[in-house]
Amino acid sequence: MRIAPLALVAALLVVPPAHAEDDAFVREEVTFETSDGLTIHGTYWAPVDAPTGAPCVVALPMYRNVRASWEPLATPVTERGCALLAIDMRGHGESAVQGETDLSENVKARDAELFNAMHLDVEAAIAWARKTKKTPRGRVGLIGASVGCSIAIHAAVEKPLDVAAVAVLTPGEKYLGVPTLEHAERWYKTLPLHIFSSDEERKRGAESIQSALADRGAELSIVPGSKIHGTQMFGKVAGIEGRLAEWLTARITGPIPDGVIEESEIEGAVTIEFQKRDIWVRFVNGRLYVATRFESMGSVASDQARIRITTPDGKAHDVAEHAGMGMSRIDMDVTAHAPTSSAVTEHSYFLSELGVAGGAAIGIQIAFDDESFGPAEPIHITLE
């Protein structure tokens, strides 16, 4: 199967938003394009009072199922202030026919190449939500059922910077050729994962995936009942819809660490001393955090700091510049410690934009005011 690559673009909405007077949400039928040129159909539910800008849960159906299977989550998710975007993955539902090609035949044939490319559908869904609905970066949760679990986990390791939490219903170790246990080896240790399975299906993948990620906080919940594979849990497992919505929305609406922090809050960081100033570097859930000390004299921060990151390919990236009073919100916060004090300012950077992932070694240099970057040889740290 060959698909001509196209640039990822947000697509036009198919129908305008609509909602009944008593509904807690607005509903839209949407389309968007993937990076390899396919058109994906979805349904977007959002709180009436937050049609844009809300954190978003992206839902991925089971094999040969469609996005309507996730509708039972629409109310519990939106009433918690978040949006739900359920999609028909390639070869399924309205996303089956692409031009003159009917990919449902590939689905029926259990084409592993097709299923291993479905993470692109998720990446396109997230990009659409961010561009069209102004979903904040890092405020997306993924939920999948059956093979949708495999795709959710795959997408999370490909784009960990965009995903704040993942929930899966009845996962497998290698559904339809998607190597979930291999993908789990790349899991970021601070990315929450909650696995739900019946007792009769726990051996198909739920236990092995949780065991592989137990040291990274993966949770496993065994739910009562039989013949409750994936979204078949809805309406059969008491309260499961609210439980899933509560777990996911709590994790995509929580605080993202950034801004002015206290020294005592810099945990698990590498401390670098340069030119009698301290720099702290840490890597959490795909984000690089660089903290520097600023001296506040009266109402003006005395230092201007620039950060340079050297990636494993030898390229240098000047990723930040924070200056004194009036130049940035963060430095204005620093000067709130006036009349004279010191504070630590922390900025975070999304390293996927630099082509860097966990396990890589990067170099850190810093320049204050008009000085040159130093030290001359970058200080190297290995990202966890």
N, C-alpha and C positions, 0 to 999 in steps of 0.2 A: 504493500500500500504506500503510494507516494502522494504527498500533499504539498503543493507549492507554498513556501513560507511567505507570510504576509506580516506586515507590522500590526502589532496589537492596537486595536482601536475600540473606543466605546461606541456602541451602536444606538440606533434610534429606538425609542420605546414603541412597542407594537400598538398598545392601547393606552389611553390616558388613565391616570389614577382614578380609582373608584372605591367607595365604601358606603355601606349602609349606615343609616343615622345612628344605630345603636352599636356599630362595630367599634372595637378598640384599635383598629388598624386601617390603613389604606393599602390597597392591593394594586400591583401593576404587573402586566405581562411584558417582559423585556427580552431583548436579544443583544448579543455582543459577539465579537470575533476573537478567536484564539490567535496565538502567535504563529500557528501553522495554517491559518487561513480557514478554519471552520466557523460556522455560525452556531452558537449555543443559545438555546431558549431557556428562560427562567421565569419564576414568579417571585416578586419582591413584595413582602409585607413589612410595613413600617408603622410605628405608633402615629396616631392622628396628629399628635402635637410635636412630632419630630420626623417629618417625612424625609428630611435630609440630615446628615451629620450624626446619625445614631450609630453606635457599635453594631456590628452585623454578624449573624451566624449564617454560614454557607452550608447547605444541606445536600448530601450526595446519596442518591437512591441505590437500591439493590439491583442486582443483575436483572435486566429486562423489566425493570420497574421505572416509573416516571416521577416527576417532581411532585405531583399531587399527593403522593404517599406521605409527604412531610407536612401537609396542611394541619394535622393535629397539634403541631408545635407553634403555629402562627399566633394563637392567642396567648399562651403562656410566655412566649418570647417577647411579643410586643408589649404586653402589659407590664413587663419589667424594663421597659424603656429601650429595647433593642429591636433591630430589624432582622428579618429572616429572608434569605435568598436561597430558594431551592431550584436546582437546575436539572434539565435533562442532559445527561452526559452524552458525548458523541456516540452515535449509533442507537440512541434510545429516544423514544417519544418524538417530539417535534424536532429534535436534533439529529434524527436518523438520516434524513435525506440531505445530502450536501451537493448542490448542483445536480449533476446527472448521476451521482453515485449514491446508492442506498447502503449506508454503513450498517443497517440492521442485519444484513447478511453476514457481515464480519462478526457482529455480536453473537449471532446464532452459531457461527463456526468457532466461537471462543478464541478469536484472534488475539494472541497475547500482545502483539505489537500495538493493536488498538487500545487495549486496556492499559498498557504501560505508558501510553501517551495521554491518558485522561487527566493526569495532574495538570496538563496545560489548560484544560477546561476550568479547573479550580483557580489557577493563576489568573485566567482571564476574568473570572467572576469577581475575584478580589480587586483586580485593576478597575473593572467597571464600577464596583461599589465605591472605590476611592475617588474615581474621577467624576462619576455622574451623581453619586449620592453623598459625596464628601465624607465618607467613612474615614475616621482618623486612622493613620497608620498604626499598626499594632493593636487595633481594636476589633479584630476579626477572630471568630471561633469557627472551627470546622466540626461537622458531625456527619458521620457516614454509617451506612447499614450494609452488612454483607460485603460485597466487593467495594461498596462505597467506603468502607473502613480502610481498605487497602489504598484507595485513591487518596483519602484524607491524610493518612500517614505519609504517603509518598509526597503529596503536595507540601506537607508541613516541613519535611526535611529539605525540600527544594527551595522553599521560600519561608524560612523560619522567622524572618524579621517581620513578616506581615501577620503572623498567626500568634494569638495569645493563649489558645487552649484548643484541645481536640477531644471529642467524645466519640466512641465507636460502639455500635451495636452488632454483636456476633461477628467478630473479625476472624479471619483465617490466616494461616501461615503463608499460603501462596495461592490465593484465589485467582483463577483465570490467568495464571502466569505472572502475577504481580508479586515480587519477592519481598513480602512485608518484613520478615525477620532481617533481611539484609538492610532494608531501609531503617529499621529500628537501631541498627548499629550507628547510624548518623544522628540519632536523636539528641537534641540539646537537653541537658540535664535539668534546666529550669522551666522547660515547656510542659505544662500540665497535660496529662493524658488520663482519661477515665474510660475503662473498658466495661461494657455491660454484656452479659451472656447468660443464657439459661444453663442449668447444671448439665443437661444432656448434650450441650454443644461446647462446653468449656474446653474440651481437649482439642478442638479443631483449630485453635489459635489463641483464644483468650488467655489461657494460662501461660503458654510459652512466650507470648508477647509481653505480658505483665512481668514474667520472671526475667526476661531479657532487660527490662527497663525498671526493675524494682529499685535499683540504686539511684534512679533518676526520678523517683516519686510516682511512678505509674500506679494507678488504683484499679482494682478489679472488683466489680460488684456482680454477684450471682443473683439473678432475679428468679422468682418462682414461676413455674408453669412449664408446659411443653408445647411444641409446635409454635414457638414465638421467635422465629428467626428474624433478626433485623427489625424493620418497622412493623412486623407482625406483633410486636410487643404492645403497640398502641391499642388501647381499648381492652387489652387482656391483662396487662400488668398494672395493678392499681397505682395510680399516681405517677407513672413513669414519665409522662409528658412534663408535668411540673418539676419533677426531679431533674430531668435533663436541662430544662430551661433555667432552673435556678443555678445549677452547677456551671453552665456555660456563661450565662450573663454575669454572674458574680466575678468571673475571671476576665471578661472583656470590658468591664466597666471600672475595674479597680485602678488605683493610681499607677502611672508609669513613672519610675524614678528619673528625675531630671531636675535641673535648677540648682539652687543653693542648698548645700548639705553641710552637716556638721562633721568634724573629723571622726567622731565616734561612729558615724554611719558608714564609713568607708571600710567595708568588710570584704575580705577575700581579694584585696587589691595588691598589685605589685607597686611598691614604693620606689620612685626614682628621684634622686637628688641631683640637681643641676643648677649651677650658679647660685648656690645657697637658697634655692627655692625647691619646694617639694612638688612632685608630680605623682599622681596615683593613677594607675591604669588597671582596668578590670574588663572582663568579657562575660556578658550575661545574656543568654538567650539570643545570640546573634548580634548583639549590640556592643560596640566598644564604648566604654566610658572613660574619659580622660578628665581628671580633676586637677586643678592647679590652685595654689594659694594666691589670693589677691590682697594687697594691703590697702586699706581704706583710710585716706587722710581727709578728714572733714567730710566734704560731699563728693569727692572725686576719687575714683579708684586709680591707683598710681601705675598699674601695669597694663600693658597691652600684650596678650599672649597669642601666638600662632602655633598651631600643631601641624606637624608633617608626619605622615605615615608612609613607610616604605613597604610595599607588598612583596611577596616572594618572587615575583617576576622582575624585581629591581626597580620598578617604577615608583617615583615619589609623588605623593598626593598631599597637597595643602588642603586640609579638610575643615579648618575652622579658623575664625579670627574673632576674638571678643575683646572689646575695647572699653574705654572708661565711660563716665557718666553720660547718659543720653544716647549711647550707641546701641545698647541692648537691654532688654528687660532684665536679664539675669544679672548684669553688672549693676543695674539700678537697685536690685535686691541686695547686692553686696554692700553698696554704699549706705544701706539702711542701718549698718552697724556703726555709723558715725557716732561720736566725733572721731575717734581713732581706734581702729581694731583691725583684725585680719579675719578673713572668711575664706571658705573653700567653695569654688564654683565648679560645677560638673556639667559637661556637655556629653551628649551621646551621639554616636555616628553609626549608620547602618552599613555594615561592611560588605553586604552583597553587592552594593553599588561599586565597590572597588574590586570585586571578584575574589573576595577572601571569605573563607569559611573556618569553622572550628578545626583545630589541629594544625593550623598554619602558623608559621613564625613571621612576625611583622617587626619592623623597626620603628621606634618612636624618637622624634626629635622635637624640640620646642625652641621658639624664639620669643624673647621679651622685648617690647618696644621696638627699636630699629636695629637690634642686634641680629647677627647671622644665626641660622639654625645650628643648634648644637645638642649634644656633643658631636664632634666631627664624624665619629662612627656611631650610627644609630644604636640605641639600646634595644636589644631584641627580646621579645617575650613570645611565648607560645600560647596561642589562644586555646582555652579549654573547650 
